[in-house]
Amino acid sequence: MRRKFRPASFDCIRHYLTHMLKTTFQHELLFTSTVQKGDTGTDVRRVQEWLCLNALRYPNATLATSLDSEFGPATKRAVQNFQALLKTAQTGVVTPELF
C-alpha cells in the first residue's frame, strides 16, 4: 500500500529553512563589535544578511535590506524594525547581544 504524504505547509517550510540556515551559517553570523549607521565592511554585510534571513521568518516586519556592506538609512530602519519585534529600544544600533 502506498503511503500518502501531505504537502508541507508554507509555515512549516519557512520554519525549517530559517532554522536550517541559522544553524548552518551561525558561525558566520557571529561578531563582537557594535555596528551602526555610517559603518561599512564585513560586519555590516553580516548584519544585512541576518536581517534578510529574518525577513523570511517575519515577512510583515520590513526587515529585508540591500546587501551592499554599507550601514545606511535602509539598514538602520530594518534594524529598528527588528528591535521593535523584540520590544527593545529602537536605536538602530546592532550590538552583539542583539545579534
N, C-alpha and C positions, 0 to 999 in steps of 0.2 A: 504494500500500500504506500502510495506516495504521500509524503507529508506536505501539507500546505503551510507556506510561510506567509505571514502578514508583512506587508511593506512597512518599513520603519517610518515613524512619524518624523516630520521636519525637526521638531524639538529634540527628539532622541538623537538624530544625526548631528544636529548642531552641538548638542552637549558632548557627544563622543568626539567630534572633531576638535572642539575647543579644549577638551581635556587632553586629547592626544597631542595636539600642537603645544599645549602648555608643558606637558611632561617631557615631550621630545626635545623642545628647544629651551627649556627652563634655564639650563646652564648658560645659554647665550643671552638671556634676558636679565642676568644679574649685573648690578653695578653698585658702586659705593659712593658716588658723588651726588650732589644736588644738581638738577638740570632745570633751567628756566629760560624765559624769553631772552633772545639775543645769543644764546649758546648755539654752537654748531658742532658737528662731528658724530662719531660712532655712538656715543651715549644718547644723543638726540635721536638718531636713527632707530636705536633700540626702543626708545620711548614711543616713537611713531609706529613702529611695528607692533608693539604691545597694545597700543590704542586700537589699531586696525584689527588685531586678533579679538580684542574685547568687543569690537563693534559687531562681530558675529554673535556674541553672547548676549549683548544688549542692543538689538537693532534700532530701538527707538531713542537711544541716548545721544546720538550725533557724536560718536567717538572717532570715526574714520577721519584721517587726515592724510595729506600727501607725504610720501617718503622721500624727502629732499635733504634730510640731515640738518635742517635749519629750524630752530625753535622760534617760529614767528607767531603772529596773531591767531592763525588757524589751529596750530598745535596747542597754544595756550588755552584757547576756547575748548578744545577737545579734552584737555586735562581738567579744566574746571567742570566740564560736564561729568567726567568720571568721578571727580571729588564729590559732586552733588549726589551721584548714585550712592556713594559710600557715606553720605551725610557727614562729611568733614568740611573744614574751611576750604572755600573755593579760591585758593591763592593762585592757581595756575603754575605752581612750582612743584616739581617732582622730586621727592626725597626717596632714599632707599626704603623707608618704611611704607610709603605709598605704593611703590613699585612692587 
